Amino acid sequence: MIDLYFWPTPNCYKVSILLEELMLPYNVIGVHIGKGQQFEDRFTDLNPNGKVPVLVDYDGPDGKPITIFESGAIMMFLSEKAEQFLPKGVRGRMEVLQWLMFQMGGVGPMLGQAHHFRKYAKDEIPYAIDRYTREAARIYSVLERRLRVTEFIAGNYSIADMAVYPWIRPYRWQGQTLSDFPNLQRWYSAVRARPGVQRGLAVMKEELQRNKSKPTGDAWSFLFGDEKPARINQKAKGIKS
């Protein structure tokens, strides 16, 4: 059995989509990042960085449980375990991994900054908004150029597509218009239509609907790196397995 420590975020959706595409059974354990559960001892024992997702596979490669954090590492592990969506040959494998690293090092961090300064920052900072909106457009242009010559990001459908797609979904938050990038828009529609993708995006959908309001107070502090309020319970009473 697999436990997935999850909250409805792009990085978590990457893993839930892959699990659904692989049709592997898994148990979802909610970690409410707006309540600071990612900082509680029970979770930081799994990921010292205090970030979701985390995956625990009780049938690890040596027959013992294995715990993995960082969404890209989780995706590589699951793909290798199931022998799907990551080619074995060096050339095909590197094609996928370079685009997965592009997502991890560029797409996620830069689009995440666009989300922050355009939607969540307490103060409007025009320089930051312009900086990250332009960087989002540059990243979209990179993907557009790539998708002019291939159906999916790494050729065949792979974990590279599953990693990038959840970050493109909130394109309006990033100040982008998909119709400005026709090849990216074609790819976006093809990925969105996959049943496994839809199932992966449905994980904890009700919780997402209940948490659409802009975070304030402690929730803002938990999410965006202010000093954690002193009342955080370090005994992890909030996470239920």
C-alpha atoms as one frame of an Amber mdcrd trajectory, in Angstrom:
protein
   0.000   0.000   0.000   1.041   3.591  -0.649   0.328   6.604   1.567   0.279
  10.005  -0.129   0.530  13.033   2.151  -1.343  15.591   0.117  -2.963  18.997
  -0.128  -4.547  20.356  -3.346  -1.485  22.100  -4.818   0.180  21.782  -8.231
   3.091  19.757  -6.846   0.741  17.329  -5.119  -1.432  16.987  -8.210   1.642
  15.863 -10.129   1.828  12.782  -7.925  -1.911  12.051  -7.701  -2.148  12.252
 -11.501   0.738   9.810 -11.902  -0.729   7.385  -9.370  -4.031   7.482 -11.238
  -2.358   7.041 -14.619  -0.496   4.034 -13.205  -3.705   2.773 -11.547  -1.814
   2.088  -8.334  -3.882   1.920  -5.135  -3.038   4.603  -2.581  -4.321   6.185
   0.587  -4.597   9.977   0.803  -3.571  11.647   4.064  -4.536  15.322   4.123
  -1.949  17.811   5.388  -3.725  21.168   5.776  -0.995  23.655   4.878  -3.254
  26.579   5.799  -3.360  25.277   9.373   0.365  24.617   9.627   0.145  20.829
   9.715   3.215  20.667   7.453   5.295  22.024  10.353   4.169  19.492  12.925
   6.642  16.891  14.125   4.761  13.957  12.705   5.093  15.430   9.224   8.603
  16.904   9.466   9.780  13.470  10.580   8.823  12.435   7.040  10.040  15.596
   5.288  12.365  17.885   7.242  11.632  20.618   4.679   7.978  20.742   5.748
   6.507  20.567   2.245   3.893  18.374   0.592   3.756  15.922  -1.097   5.372
  13.000   0.684   4.951   9.398  -0.387   5.383   6.305   1.786   5.504   3.006
  -0.086   5.193   0.111   2.336   6.423  -2.273  -0.367   9.755  -0.624  -1.069
  12.442  -1.925  -3.439  13.966  -4.078  -0.676  10.613  -5.183   0.701  10.760
  -2.529   3.420   8.848   0.790   3.591  10.442   3.749   1.804   9.612   7.429
   2.381  10.216   9.954  -0.394   9.756  13.732  -0.508  10.130  16.173  -3.437
   7.535  15.628  -6.134  10.058  15.029  -8.922  11.817  12.310  -6.942   8.462
  10.710  -6.133   7.524  10.686  -9.819  10.802   9.082 -10.810  10.400   6.416
  -8.126   6.844   5.536  -9.121   7.633   5.453 -12.838  10.598   3.180 -12.266
   8.556   0.971  -9.936   5.789   0.550 -12.518   8.086   0.741 -15.564   5.845
   3.292 -17.240   6.123   6.933 -18.390   9.956   7.004 -18.075  11.893   5.220
 -20.820  14.644   2.770 -19.931  16.938   3.747 -22.803  19.440   6.494 -22.036
  18.346   8.853 -24.820  14.620   8.627 -24.083  15.195   8.723 -20.333  17.313
  11.883 -20.560  14.714  13.502 -22.797  12.092  13.045 -20.084  14.358  13.894
 -17.152  15.661  17.138 -18.629  12.101  18.412 -19.017  11.191  17.151 -15.545
  14.150  19.160 -14.186  12.972  22.158 -16.235   9.671  21.920 -14.405  11.290
  21.491 -11.005  13.839  24.274 -11.460  11.921  26.730 -13.624   8.228  26.151
 -14.236   7.241  25.550 -10.618   9.387  28.180  -8.880   8.796  30.972 -11.399
   5.079  30.415 -11.900   4.743  30.029  -8.143   6.280  33.481  -7.705   3.829
  34.846 -10.262   0.988  33.350  -8.216   2.360  34.894  -5.051   2.896  38.455
  -6.228  -0.159  38.629  -8.481  -2.632  36.937  -6.110  -1.410  36.487  -2.535
   1.090  39.204  -1.570  -0.133  41.550   1.145   1.248  44.564  -0.732   1.167
  45.229  -4.455   4.746  45.353  -5.726   4.692  46.397  -9.409   8.300  45.378
 -10.086   7.728  41.841  -8.745   4.414  41.480 -10.597   6.024  42.571 -13.878
   9.145  40.474 -13.308   7.344  37.194 -12.728   4.591  37.796 -15.276   7.273
  38.270 -17.925   9.131  35.193 -16.695   5.906  33.190 -16.930   5.514  34.345
 -20.540   9.112  33.317 -21.270   8.517  29.836 -19.835   5.331  29.501 -21.873
   7.342  30.457 -24.959   9.892  27.720 -24.234   7.102  25.151 -24.028   5.452
  26.589 -27.138   8.662  26.171 -29.149   9.097  22.624 -27.935   5.515  21.636
 -28.708   5.796  22.882 -32.268   7.897  19.818 -33.041   6.503  17.135 -30.731
   3.091  15.997 -29.539   4.061  15.847 -25.882   6.880  17.574 -24.055   9.375
  14.698 -24.190   7.973  13.066 -27.329   5.650  10.442 -25.892   3.353  11.161
 -22.958   5.451  10.965 -19.806   5.997  12.234 -16.285   7.294  15.463 -17.867
   3.761  16.261 -19.061   2.227  15.288 -15.725   4.706  17.536 -13.917   4.141
  20.616 -16.063   0.374  20.434 -16.558  -0.778  21.276 -12.996   1.341  24.433
 -13.094  -0.203  25.614 -16.383  -3.796  25.125 -15.163  -3.848  28.457 -13.239
  -2.518  30.368 -16.272  -4.761  33.340 -15.535  -3.078  33.742 -12.136   0.178
  34.058 -14.069  -1.173  36.779 -16.362  -1.146  34.511 -19.414  -3.626  33.700
 -22.189  -3.388  30.200 -23.639  -4.581  31.281 -27.075  -1.324  33.249 -27.377
   0.466  29.881 -27.368  -1.461  27.623 -29.788   0.784  24.558 -29.513   0.797
  24.775 -25.746  -2.974  25.147 -25.821  -3.291  22.034 -28.021  -1.109  20.073
 -25.590  -3.008  21.432 -22.590  -6.330  20.227 -23.982  -4.912  16.785 -24.798
  -3.507  16.287 -21.296  -6.624  17.653 -19.586  -8.816  15.162 -21.480  -7.043
  12.109 -20.083  -9.193  10.200 -17.543  -6.218   9.612 -15.253  -5.520  13.335
 -15.159  -9.128  14.087 -14.282  -9.077  11.513 -11.481  -5.830  12.916 -10.139
  -7.258  16.425 -10.073 -10.355  15.219  -8.215  -8.353  14.218  -5.111  -9.560
  16.274  -2.123 -11.685  18.380  -4.480 -14.171  19.207  -1.737 -11.403  20.522
   0.505 -10.193  22.742  -2.328 -13.668  24.181  -2.832 -13.895  25.022   0.856
 -10.563  26.827   0.849 -10.907  29.229  -2.078 -10.825  32.371   0.050  -7.594
  34.372   0.170  -5.543  33.290   3.199  -5.254  35.756   6.065  -3.741  35.812
   9.538  -2.079  32.574  10.623  -2.985  30.855   7.355  -0.985  33.448   5.407
   1.945  32.987   7.783   1.849  29.205   7.459   1.732  29.356   3.663   4.198
  32.115   2.896   7.025  31.836   5.358   6.362  34.311   8.136   7.587  33.202
  11.513   5.290  30.417  12.608   2.842  31.510  15.334   3.876  30.237  18.740
   0.682  28.242  19.151   1.691  25.581  16.550   1.452  22.216  18.252   4.665
  20.376  17.514   3.088  17.046  18.441   1.277  16.693  15.097  -2.187  16.352
  16.523  -3.771  17.547  13.272  -2.594  14.880  10.807  -4.757  11.777  10.673
  -3.432   8.584   9.169
